Amino acid sequence: MRGDVMSEHCPSREVLKHVTSRWGVLLLVALGDGAHRFGELRRKVGGISERMLIQTLQWLEQDGFVQRVAHPGPSQRVEYRLTPLGEEISARLHEVVDWVECNLDGIMAGRSLHVQAPA
């Protein structure tokens, strides 16, 4: 089955919303370098609240991109890692993030011109 994001009723829109949200992108890229515990992710992705981290991880888990792994034992250690589908989208998003970082000077110059231009 192939989705159609241009169709208002296609479930692919909801998935796209989760993946392309600020926190979705950042978490998928952060998990691209391996499994992380909740606290590690919160520190790695600066500015994310605990509530948003929980919610975004749940969305990404429901969409099949992230796997929550609970390790047995007294500490109840939980890790989050990418599924094979998550690894694929993480690599693609990493390219976008890298492009933004590499072109930040030009982007900021464009913003500066826009702010200075009369309305």
LOLORO-994890 format. One line per 8 residues: number of its first residue (from 1); their letters; for each residue y, z, x of C-alpha. Coordinates in nm, 3 decimals. Last residue first. Layout:
# LOLORO-994890
NUM> a> Y/Z/X ~ ...
***
This chain:
# LOLORO-994890
119> apaqvhls> 4.523/0.448/0.644 ~ 4.698/0.415/0.978 ~ 4.464/0.387/1.278 ~ 4.452/0.690/1.509 ~ 4.137/0.840/1.355 ~ 3.959/0.504/1.360 ~ 4.053/0.438/1.721 ~ 3.921/0.780/1.825
111> rgamigdl> 3.600/0.723/1.636 ~ 3.549/0.395/1.815 ~ 3.612/0.563/2.150 ~ 3.356/0.831/2.053 ~ 3.097/0.564/1.981 ~ 3.171/0.383/2.305 ~ 3.135/0.701/2.510 ~ 2.823/0.806/2.315
103> ncevwdvv> 2.633/0.488/2.396 ~ 2.359/0.644/2.610 ~ 2.320/0.944/2.377 ~ 2.306/0.722/2.068 ~ 2.050/0.490/2.229 ~ 1.836/0.786/2.339 ~ 1.840/0.925/1.984 ~ 1.735/0.585/1.847
95> ehlrasie> 1.455/0.548/2.104 ~ 1.340/0.906/2.034 ~ 1.324/0.811/1.667 ~ 1.070/0.541/1.745 ~ 0.861/0.774/1.961 ~ 0.875/1.047/1.695 ~ 0.762/0.797/1.430 ~ 0.444/0.719/1.622
87> eglptlry> 0.373/1.077/1.723 ~ 0.416/1.189/1.362 ~ 0.155/0.939/1.245 ~ -0.084/1.069/1.514 ~ -0.005/1.422/1.391 ~ 0.275/1.609/1.562 ~ 0.247/1.974/1.650 ~ 0.357/2.305/1.505
79> evrqspgp> 0.217/2.630/1.635 ~ 0.134/2.959/1.465 ~ 0.025/3.279/1.642 ~ -0.121/3.543/1.409 ~ -0.071/3.809/1.680 ~ -0.398/3.992/1.608 ~ -0.611/3.683/1.638 ~ -0.668/3.350/1.480
71> havrqvfg> -0.447/3.055/1.576 ~ -0.256/2.899/1.287 ~ -0.189/2.528/1.334 ~ 0.081/2.360/1.128 ~ 0.050/1.982/1.156 ~ 0.355/1.759/1.145 ~ 0.395/1.396/1.037 ~ 0.180/1.396/0.722
63> dqelwqlt> 0.458/1.384/0.462 ~ 0.372/1.737/0.349 ~ 0.400/1.860/0.709 ~ 0.736/1.689/0.755 ~ 0.865/1.845/0.433 ~ 0.731/2.190/0.528 ~ 0.883/2.164/0.877 ~ 1.216/2.071/0.716
55> qilmresi> 1.209/2.369/0.480 ~ 1.113/2.623/0.745 ~ 1.371/2.494/0.994 ~ 1.635/2.477/0.722 ~ 1.575/2.842/0.625 ~ 1.568/2.963/0.985 ~ 1.901/2.794/1.046 ~ 1.932/2.499/1.280
47> ggvkrrle> 2.225/2.518/1.522 ~ 2.045/2.431/1.843 ~ 1.709/2.260/1.814 ~ 1.528/2.406/2.116 ~ 1.590/2.768/2.018 ~ 1.459/2.719/1.663 ~ 1.169/2.512/1.792 ~ 1.068/2.783/2.037
39> gfrhagdg> 1.091/3.045/1.764 ~ 0.857/2.847/1.537 ~ 0.597/2.781/1.808 ~ 0.587/2.446/1.977 ~ 0.329/2.173/2.030 ~ 0.410/1.885/2.260 ~ 0.687/1.665/2.400 ~ 0.742/1.471/2.080
31> lavlllvg> 0.787/1.797/1.890 ~ 1.156/1.796/1.980 ~ 1.195/1.434/1.864 ~ 1.037/1.509/1.527 ~ 1.243/1.826/1.498 ~ 1.570/1.648/1.578 ~ 1.508/1.360/1.341 ~ 1.408/1.587/1.053
23> wrstvhkl> 1.699/1.821/1.118 ~ 1.963/1.549/1.090 ~ 1.785/1.388/0.796 ~ 1.621/1.059/0.884 ~ 1.258/1.168/0.848 ~ 1.300/1.372/0.531 ~ 1.519/1.115/0.356 ~ 1.287/0.834/0.463
15> verspche> 0.994/1.022/0.307 ~ 1.189/1.060/-0.018 ~ 1.282/0.693/-0.015 ~ 0.918/0.594/0.053 ~ 0.832/0.744/-0.286 ~ 0.956/0.422/-0.451 ~ 1.153/0.480/-0.771 ~ 1.492/0.350/-0.656
7> smvdgrm> 1.342/0.037/-0.504 ~ 1.519/-0.054/-0.178 ~ 1.278/0.167/0.015 ~ 0.989/-0.062/-0.083 ~ 0.654/0.088/0.012 ~ 0.342/-0.090/0.133 ~ 0.000/0.000/0.000
***
